[in-house]
């Protein structure tokens, strides 16, 4: 990274720039009051306040579980069909068994 040019007006401005926010005397008590208020909230109240978020999460989980289950069922169905076809072919022609076995 290149060093900033000391003659650049932006570099000089940024070098002298300082942020001094005013101190709020009620900051610490306000933080403790919010913490106390949130610790008194029940689990049902928490869910009720965030029902849209939890509904979305549940919907995504259900869709993911459905898609995964369907994919697994299709894979098992294909494997079962393959076993059935090989079994049928072996029953028709025993020479196929020599081709199937390693």
N, CA and C atoms as a LAMMPS dump frame, in Angstrom:
ITEM: TIMESTEP
0
ITEM: NUMBER OF ATOMS
306
ITEM: BOX BOUNDS ff ff ff
-5.0000000000000000e+02 5.0000000000000000e+02
-5.0000000000000000e+02 5.0000000000000000e+02
-5.0000000000000000e+02 5.0000000000000000e+02
ITEM: ATOMS id mol type element x y z
1 1 1 N 0.851 -1.171 0
2 1 2 C 0 0 0
3 1 3 C 0.888 1.222 0
4 2 1 N 0.5 2.216 -0.76
5 2 2 C 1.284 3.429 -0.864
6 2 3 C 1.024 4.342 0.325
7 3 1 N 2.05 5.058 0.736
8 3 2 C 1.904 6.031 1.82
9 3 3 C 1.116 7.224 1.295
10 4 1 N 0.246 7.825 2.115
11 4 2 C -0.531 8.966 1.637
12 4 3 C 0.376 10.175 1.382
13 5 1 N 0.001 10.939 0.388
14 5 2 C 0.749 12.151 0.042
15 5 3 C 0.458 13.219 1.09
16 6 1 N 1.497 13.747 1.789
17 6 2 C 1.236 14.734 2.84
18 6 3 C 0.693 16.057 2.304
19 7 1 N 0.848 16.325 1.027
20 7 2 C 0.352 17.58 0.45
21 7 3 C -1.095 17.467 -0.014
22 8 1 N -1.629 16.274 -0.026
23 8 2 C -3.002 16.063 -0.448
24 8 3 C -3.943 16.673 0.583
25 9 1 N -4.892 17.507 0.169
26 9 2 C -5.781 18.156 1.147
27 9 3 C -6.679 17.153 1.88
28 10 1 N -7.058 16.059 1.225
29 10 2 C -7.878 15.06 1.891
30 10 3 C -7.092 14.38 3.005
31 11 1 N -5.816 14.055 2.747
32 11 2 C -4.976 13.424 3.766
33 11 3 C -4.795 14.337 4.97
34 12 1 N -4.586 15.641 4.707
35 12 2 C -4.436 16.584 5.831
36 12 3 C -5.728 16.702 6.622
37 13 1 N -6.832 16.732 5.917
38 13 2 C -8.124 16.843 6.603
39 13 3 C -8.393 15.607 7.446
40 14 1 N -8.147 14.425 6.877
41 14 2 C -8.385 13.192 7.626
42 14 3 C -7.432 13.054 8.808
43 15 1 N -6.196 13.568 8.685
44 15 2 C -5.235 13.488 9.782
45 15 3 C -5.669 14.353 10.962
46 16 1 N -6.36 15.445 10.696
47 16 2 C -6.78 16.338 11.789
48 16 3 C -8.191 16.042 12.277
49 17 1 N -8.905 15.173 11.608
50 17 2 C -10.302 14.921 11.94
51 17 3 C -10.412 14.049 13.176
52 18 1 N -11.201 14.452 14.118
53 18 2 C -11.463 13.711 15.345
54 18 3 C -12.956 13.744 15.644
55 19 1 N -13.45 12.664 16.163
56 19 2 C -14.861 12.59 16.543
57 19 3 C -14.917 12.562 18.06
58 20 1 N -15.627 13.502 18.605
59 20 2 C -15.819 13.569 20.064
60 20 3 C -17.316 13.593 20.342
61 21 1 N -17.951 12.408 20.427
62 21 2 C -19.394 12.392 20.685
63 21 3 C -19.665 12.842 22.117
64 22 1 N -20.778 13.484 22.312
65 22 2 C -21.11 13.917 23.676
66 22 3 C -21.43 12.714 24.564
67 23 1 N -20.984 12.781 25.799
68 23 2 C -21.249 11.694 26.747
69 23 3 C -22.697 11.778 27.212
70 24 1 N -23.378 10.633 27.178
71 24 2 C -24.76 10.583 27.66
72 24 3 C -24.743 10.064 29.089
73 25 1 N -25.223 10.83 30.016
74 25 2 C -25.183 10.384 31.418
75 25 3 C -26.114 9.202 31.697
76 26 1 N -27.15 9.007 30.892
77 26 2 C -28.089 7.912 31.139
78 26 3 C -27.772 6.672 30.304
79 27 1 N -26.617 6.616 29.666
80 27 2 C -26.289 5.489 28.79
81 27 3 C -26.235 4.167 29.553
82 28 1 N -25.449 4.117 30.61
83 28 2 C -25.279 2.874 31.359
84 28 3 C -26.593 2.406 32.001
85 29 1 N -27.336 3.287 32.674
86 29 2 C -28.627 2.822 33.224
87 29 3 C -29.602 2.357 32.135
88 30 1 N -29.562 2.99 30.967
89 30 2 C -30.464 2.578 29.886
90 30 3 C -30.105 1.184 29.38
91 31 1 N -28.796 0.89 29.292
92 31 2 C -28.364 -0.443 28.862
93 31 3 C -28.818 -1.487 29.871
94 32 1 N -28.624 -1.214 31.148
95 32 2 C -29.031 -2.184 32.173
96 32 3 C -30.546 -2.366 32.195
97 33 1 N -31.274 -1.297 31.922
98 33 2 C -32.735 -1.407 31.893
99 33 3 C -33.176 -2.285 30.711
100 34 1 N -32.556 -2.127 29.549
101 34 2 C -32.893 -2.972 28.4
102 34 3 C -32.54 -4.426 28.662
103 35 1 N -31.387 -4.672 29.296
104 35 2 C -31.002 -6.042 29.624
105 35 3 C -31.99 -6.676 30.598
106 36 1 N -32.393 -5.913 31.582
107 36 2 C -33.339 -6.432 32.574
108 36 3 C -34.684 -6.727 31.921
109 37 1 N -35.129 -5.856 31.03
110 37 2 C -36.405 -6.037 30.354
111 37 3 C -36.358 -7.271 29.45
112 38 1 N -35.237 -7.487 28.758
113 38 2 C -35.148 -8.649 27.873
114 38 3 C -35.006 -9.951 28.655
115 39 1 N -34.427 -9.909 29.852
116 39 2 C -34.288 -11.138 30.639
117 39 3 C -35.614 -11.566 31.25
118 40 1 N -36.559 -10.659 31.368
119 40 2 C -37.862 -10.994 31.939
120 40 3 C -38.836 -11.498 30.883
121 41 1 N -38.448 -11.44 29.62
122 41 2 C -39.32 -11.883 28.545
123 41 3 C -39.403 -13.413 28.537
124 42 1 N -40.614 -13.932 28.43
125 42 2 C -40.805 -15.384 28.421
126 42 3 C -40.459 -15.946 27.044
127 43 1 N -40.3 -17.266 26.985
128 43 2 C -39.987 -17.923 25.723
129 43 3 C -41.139 -17.73 24.734
130 44 1 N -42.356 -17.834 25.206
131 44 2 C -43.517 -17.633 24.333
132 44 3 C -43.566 -16.193 23.823
133 45 1 N -43.235 -15.248 24.674
134 45 2 C -43.212 -13.853 24.252
135 45 3 C -42.125 -13.595 23.222
136 46 1 N -40.992 -14.234 23.409
137 46 2 C -39.89 -14.112 22.446
138 46 3 C -40.328 -14.638 21.083
139 47 1 N -40.958 -15.828 21.063
140 47 2 C -41.412 -16.409 19.801
141 47 3 C -42.515 -15.567 19.162
142 48 1 N -43.423 -15.046 19.993
143 48 2 C -44.516 -14.232 19.481
144 48 3 C -43.986 -12.958 18.833
145 49 1 N -42.971 -12.355 19.445
146 49 2 C -42.411 -11.117 18.902
147 49 3 C -41.651 -11.354 17.609
148 50 1 N -41.137 -12.566 17.44
149 50 2 C -40.342 -12.878 16.248
150 50 3 C -40.988 -13.984 15.427
151 51 1 N -42.302 -13.999 15.381
152 51 2 C -43.024 -15.085 14.718
153 51 3 C -42.743 -15.136 13.219
154 52 1 N -42.575 -14.008 12.579
155 52 2 C -42.285 -14.007 11.144
156 52 3 C -40.958 -14.672 10.843
157 53 1 N -39.951 -14.358 11.636
158 53 2 C -38.637 -14.97 11.447
159 53 3 C -38.694 -16.477 11.66
160 54 1 N -39.329 -16.912 12.744
161 54 2 C -39.381 -18.342 13.048
162 54 3 C -40.263 -19.096 12.06
163 55 1 N -41.29 -18.446 11.53
164 55 2 C -42.109 -19.072 10.504
165 55 3 C -41.291 -19.293 9.235
166 56 1 N -40.495 -18.295 8.878
167 56 2 C -39.635 -18.426 7.697
168 56 3 C -38.606 -19.536 7.889
169 57 1 N -37.998 -19.598 9.054
170 57 2 C -37.006 -20.639 9.339
171 57 3 C -37.653 -22.022 9.275
172 58 1 N -38.842 -22.153 9.847
173 58 2 C -39.544 -23.44 9.814
174 58 3 C -39.907 -23.835 8.384
175 59 1 N -40.335 -22.864 7.589
176 59 2 C -40.688 -23.166 6.196
177 59 3 C -39.463 -23.63 5.41
178 60 1 N -38.34 -22.968 5.599
179 60 2 C -37.105 -23.368 4.909
180 60 3 C -36.678 -24.766 5.357
181 61 1 N -36.788 -25.052 6.653
182 61 2 C -36.407 -26.372 7.163
183 61 3 C -37.313 -27.46 6.589
184 62 1 N -38.606 -27.187 6.491
185 62 2 C -39.54 -28.174 5.945
186 62 3 C -39.254 -28.426 4.466
187 63 1 N -39 -27.366 3.715
188 63 2 C -38.695 -27.528 2.291
189 63 3 C -37.397 -28.312 2.114
190 64 1 N -36.38 -28 2.912
191 64 2 C -35.098 -28.715 2.807
192 64 3 C -35.265 -30.189 3.172
193 65 1 N -36.019 -30.473 4.23
194 65 2 C -36.237 -31.861 4.637
195 65 3 C -37.033 -32.618 3.578
196 66 1 N -38.02 -31.972 2.988
197 66 2 C -38.818 -32.616 1.943
198 66 3 C -37.961 -32.935 0.722
199 67 1 N -37.169 -31.981 0.292
200 67 2 C -36.313 -32.189 -0.875
201 67 3 C -35.289 -33.29 -0.61
202 68 1 N -34.674 -33.286 0.583
203 68 2 C -33.696 -34.312 0.924
204 68 3 C -34.353 -35.689 0.982
205 69 1 N -35.505 -35.786 1.612
206 69 2 C -36.218 -37.066 1.699
207 69 3 C -36.618 -37.588 0.338
208 70 1 N -37.077 -36.702 -0.521
209 70 2 C -37.463 -37.118 -1.87
210 70 3 C -36.251 -37.627 -2.648
211 71 1 N -35.13 -36.931 -2.526
212 71 2 C -33.909 -37.362 -3.222
213 71 3 C -33.447 -38.729 -2.725
214 72 1 N -33.502 -38.925 -1.418
215 72 2 C -33.086 -40.215 -0.855
216 72 3 C -34.039 -41.329 -1.292
217 73 1 N -35.328 -41.05 -1.33
218 73 2 C -36.304 -42.06 -1.756
219 73 3 C -36.092 -42.439 -3.221
220 74 1 N -35.801 -41.452 -4.059
221 74 2 C -35.536 -41.753 -5.462
222 74 3 C -34.283 -42.599 -5.616
223 75 1 N -33.246 -42.301 -4.842
224 75 2 C -32.006 -43.083 -4.922
225 75 3 C -32.256 -44.523 -4.489
226 76 1 N -33.023 -44.718 -3.412
227 76 2 C -33.33 -46.072 -2.956
228 76 3 C -34.2 -46.804 -3.98
229 77 1 N -35.115 -46.103 -4.597
230 77 2 C -35.976 -46.723 -5.598
231 77 3 C -35.15 -47.165 -6.8
232 78 1 N -34.226 -46.34 -7.236
233 78 2 C -33.364 -46.708 -8.36
234 78 3 C -32.489 -47.908 -8.014
235 79 1 N -31.946 -47.924 -6.786
236 79 2 C -31.106 -49.056 -6.372
237 79 3 C -31.932 -50.333 -6.309
238 80 1 N -33.138 -50.257 -5.791
239 80 2 C -34.016 -51.428 -5.728
240 80 3 C -34.401 -51.914 -7.108
241 81 1 N -34.657 -50.98 -8.004
242 81 2 C -34.998 -51.352 -9.379
243 81 3 C -33.813 -52.04 -10.052
244 82 1 N -32.623 -51.525 -9.816
245 82 2 C -31.423 -52.13 -10.4
246 82 3 C -31.227 -53.556 -9.884
247 83 1 N -31.42 -53.763 -8.578
248 83 2 C -31.302 -55.111 -8.014
249 83 3 C -32.344 -56.052 -8.614
250 84 1 N -33.556 -55.542 -8.791
251 84 2 C -34.63 -56.357 -9.335
252 84 3 C -34.332 -56.746 -10.794
253 85 1 N -33.82 -55.815 -11.576
254 85 2 C -33.501 -56.11 -12.975
255 85 3 C -32.394 -57.144 -13.067
256 86 1 N -31.348 -56.993 -12.245
257 86 2 C -30.244 -57.955 -12.26
258 86 3 C -30.743 -59.328 -11.828
259 87 1 N -31.574 -59.378 -10.8
260 87 2 C -32.117 -60.647 -10.341
261 87 3 C -32.952 -61.306 -11.435
262 88 1 N -33.744 -60.526 -12.124
263 88 2 C -34.569 -61.06 -13.208
264 88 3 C -33.694 -61.606 -14.341
265 89 1 N -32.666 -60.839 -14.7
266 89 2 C -31.79 -61.291 -15.787
267 89 3 C -31.01 -62.543 -15.407
268 90 1 N -30.601 -62.649 -14.153
269 90 2 C -29.891 -63.851 -13.704
270 90 3 C -30.816 -65.05 -13.767
271 91 1 N -32.098 -64.866 -13.418
272 91 2 C -33.054 -65.969 -13.495
273 91 3 C -33.272 -66.413 -14.947
274 92 1 N -33.253 -65.458 -15.869
275 92 2 C -33.446 -65.8 -17.282
276 92 3 C -32.212 -66.482 -17.874
277 93 1 N -31.034 -65.931 -17.573
278 93 2 C -29.803 -66.44 -18.184
279 93 3 C -28.707 -66.453 -17.12
280 94 1 N -28.321 -67.616 -16.599
281 94 2 C -27.308 -67.693 -15.553
282 94 3 C -25.944 -67.13 -15.966
283 95 1 N -25.703 -66.996 -17.255
284 95 2 C -24.432 -66.425 -17.685
285 95 3 C -24.3 -64.957 -17.305
286 96 1 N -25.413 -64.292 -17.117
287 96 2 C -25.393 -62.889 -16.703
288 96 3 C -24.773 -62.766 -15.316
289 97 1 N -24.953 -63.784 -14.466
290 97 2 C -24.391 -63.773 -13.123
291 97 3 C -22.874 -63.654 -13.164
292 98 1 N -22.235 -64.303 -14.131
293 98 2 C -20.79 -64.198 -14.272
294 98 3 C -20.377 -62.774 -14.627
295 99 1 N -21.2 -62.056 -15.354
296 99 2 C -20.903 -60.66 -15.725
297 99 3 C -21.131 -59.704 -14.574
298 100 1 N -22.081 -60.036 -13.718
299 100 2 C -22.454 -59.141 -12.609
300 100 3 C -21.48 -59.271 -11.449
301 101 1 N -21.071 -60.487 -11.113
302 101 2 C -20.178 -60.711 -9.96
303 101 3 C -18.759 -60.271 -10.316
304 102 1 N -18.063 -59.631 -9.379
305 102 2 C -16.686 -59.199 -9.629
306 102 3 C -15.702 -60.36 -9.611
